[in-house]
């Protein structure tokens, strides 16, 4: 069974960062299981402020799952639709929007970039480093 394609266009708003994670509101067993399994990842992603980004590896580390960057990516991919999280603020270790095979034609990668640019995150110009975020400038560094 192919994974359900999510419509991030309709769920991401300026208030996404302020949304709270409430596992008790999920109606389906799949949503409840995903929420419980990945609650620590969702909680970390909730904290990323506007205009900042974090990497999948950074999210995994902060969620107490070192070396689990792919798990962090999977958690965001399978997040229940009713959890409002700023998924667009998570990028790969090179500071790029990760290409999603299923979404190449849908334009959601471009949508993620637009959302980040609307928050003030800048991407490098076209060229060898084109489409790259300067992580030294835009990486979220939570206070310990």
Backbone torsions as a table, in degrees:
resi	resn	phi	psi	omega
1	UNK	NA	126.0	-178.7
2	UNK	-71.9	144.9	178.1
3	UNK	-63.1	146.4	179.5
4	UNK	-67.3	130.7	178.4
5	UNK	-77.8	126.7	-176.9
6	UNK	-93.8	143.3	177.8
7	UNK	-99.8	87.5	-178.0
8	UNK	-70.6	-22.7	-179.0
9	UNK	-57.7	-39.3	-175.3
10	UNK	-87.1	-13.9	-174.1
11	UNK	-103.6	-15.3	-177.3
12	UNK	-94.6	124.2	177.9
13	UNK	-132.7	172.8	176.9
14	UNK	-60.5	-25.0	-178.5
15	UNK	-85.7	0.2	-175.9
16	UNK	-58.1	-38.2	-179.6
17	UNK	-63.4	-32.6	-176.4
18	UNK	-86.7	-6.0	-178.9
19	UNK	-65.9	151.8	179.2
20	UNK	-108.8	151.4	179.2
21	UNK	-90.0	118.8	-179.6
22	UNK	-132.2	95.0	-176.0
23	UNK	-62.2	-21.9	-176.8
24	UNK	-71.8	-12.4	-177.8
25	UNK	-91.4	-1.4	-176.9
26	UNK	-82.9	129.8	-173.7
27	UNK	-87.8	-30.1	-174.3
28	UNK	-98.4	150.2	177.5
29	UNK	-59.7	-38.6	179.4
30	UNK	-60.2	-45.0	-179.3
31	UNK	-63.5	-42.7	180.0
32	UNK	-64.0	-43.8	179.7
33	UNK	-63.9	-44.7	179.5
34	UNK	-63.3	-42.4	-179.5
35	UNK	-63.1	-45.4	-179.6
36	UNK	-64.9	-45.2	-177.5
37	UNK	-65.3	-38.3	-173.7
38	UNK	-110.8	16.2	-177.2
39	UNK	-55.5	-39.1	-178.7
40	UNK	-67.6	-34.8	177.4
41	UNK	-68.5	-46.5	179.3
42	UNK	-60.4	-38.9	-179.7
43	UNK	-63.6	-39.8	178.6
44	UNK	-67.8	-46.7	-178.7
45	UNK	-60.2	-35.6	177.7
46	UNK	-56.3	-28.8	-173.6
47	UNK	-84.9	-12.1	-177.7
48	UNK	-67.5	119.9	-177.4
49	UNK	-77.1	160.5	174.2
50	UNK	-54.6	140.0	177.0
51	UNK	82.9	4.2	178.4
52	UNK	-127.5	159.1	176.9
53	UNK	-132.3	163.1	173.8
54	UNK	-136.1	156.6	177.8
55	UNK	-92.5	160.6	178.0
56	UNK	-57.5	-42.4	179.3
57	UNK	-64.6	-39.1	178.1
58	UNK	-64.0	-42.9	178.2
59	UNK	-61.3	-46.0	179.9
60	UNK	-60.2	-45.6	179.9
61	UNK	-61.0	-47.3	-179.3
62	UNK	-67.1	-24.0	178.9
63	UNK	-87.1	4.1	178.9
64	UNK	80.7	23.1	-179.2
65	UNK	-127.1	63.5	-177.2
66	UNK	-56.5	148.0	-180.0
67	UNK	64.1	27.3	-178.7
68	UNK	-124.2	42.0	-179.3
69	UNK	-59.0	-39.7	179.9
70	UNK	-66.1	-34.5	176.2
71	UNK	-62.9	-39.6	178.7
72	UNK	-63.1	-42.7	177.8
73	UNK	-63.2	-42.6	178.6
74	UNK	-63.5	-41.6	179.6
75	UNK	-58.5	-41.0	179.5
76	UNK	-70.4	-35.0	-179.7
77	UNK	-67.9	-35.3	-176.5
78	UNK	-100.9	9.8	179.8
79	UNK	-58.4	133.7	177.6
80	UNK	-57.5	145.4	-176.6
81	UNK	-60.1	-26.4	-176.5
82	UNK	-88.2	3.4	173.5
83	UNK	-93.4	117.1	-179.9
84	UNK	-92.2	101.2	178.4
85	UNK	-126.1	149.6	179.8
86	UNK	-79.6	64.0	-177.9
87	UNK	-54.8	-29.4	-174.9
88	UNK	-70.2	-12.1	-179.3
89	UNK	-88.6	7.2	179.0
90	UNK	-110.0	125.8	-176.7
91	UNK	-129.6	174.8	-179.3
92	UNK	-80.6	174.9	-173.9
93	UNK	-64.8	-19.0	177.4
94	UNK	-87.9	-1.5	-178.5
95	UNK	81.6	26.4	-179.6
96	UNK	-116.1	155.9	171.4
97	UNK	-71.9	125.4	179.7
98	UNK	-73.1	132.7	178.3
99	UNK	-73.5	135.8	178.3
100	UNK	-110.8	116.1	-175.4
101	UNK	-50.4	-46.5	-177.4
102	UNK	-68.2	-21.0	-174.0
103	UNK	-105.4	4.2	-176.9
104	UNK	-54.6	-41.3	-178.2
105	UNK	-85.0	-19.4	-176.1
106	UNK	-79.9	-19.9	179.7
107	UNK	84.1	10.8	-176.8
108	UNK	-68.2	-24.9	175.8
109	UNK	-66.3	-41.9	175.9
110	UNK	-64.6	-37.0	179.1
111	UNK	-62.9	-41.7	178.0
112	UNK	-60.8	-44.0	179.0
113	UNK	-62.1	-43.8	179.4
114	UNK	-60.7	-44.4	178.5
115	UNK	-59.0	-44.3	179.7
116	UNK	-66.3	-43.3	178.7
117	UNK	-62.3	-36.4	177.6
118	UNK	-65.3	-21.1	177.3
119	UNK	-94.0	2.0	177.5
120	UNK	97.6	-0.1	177.4
121	UNK	-73.8	131.6	-177.2
122	UNK	-105.2	141.7	176.2
123	UNK	-108.5	147.2	177.8
124	UNK	-66.9	159.5	-179.2
125	UNK	-71.2	173.2	178.6
126	UNK	-60.8	148.0	-178.9
127	UNK	139.8	-162.6	-177.2
128	UNK	-58.0	-39.6	-179.9
129	UNK	-99.7	13.1	-176.3
130	UNK	-54.7	139.7	178.0
131	UNK	76.5	20.5	-176.3
132	UNK	-110.1	140.7	177.2
133	UNK	-93.9	136.5	175.9
134	UNK	-75.4	100.9	-177.3
135	UNK	-66.7	-24.3	176.8
136	UNK	-65.8	-29.3	-178.0
137	UNK	-94.6	-38.8	-170.4
138	UNK	-109.6	-2.7	179.8
139	UNK	-70.6	134.0	175.6
140	UNK	-74.6	126.5	177.6
141	UNK	-120.6	94.2	-177.5
142	UNK	-64.9	147.8	177.6
143	UNK	-74.9	138.2	-177.7
144	UNK	-71.3	NA	NA
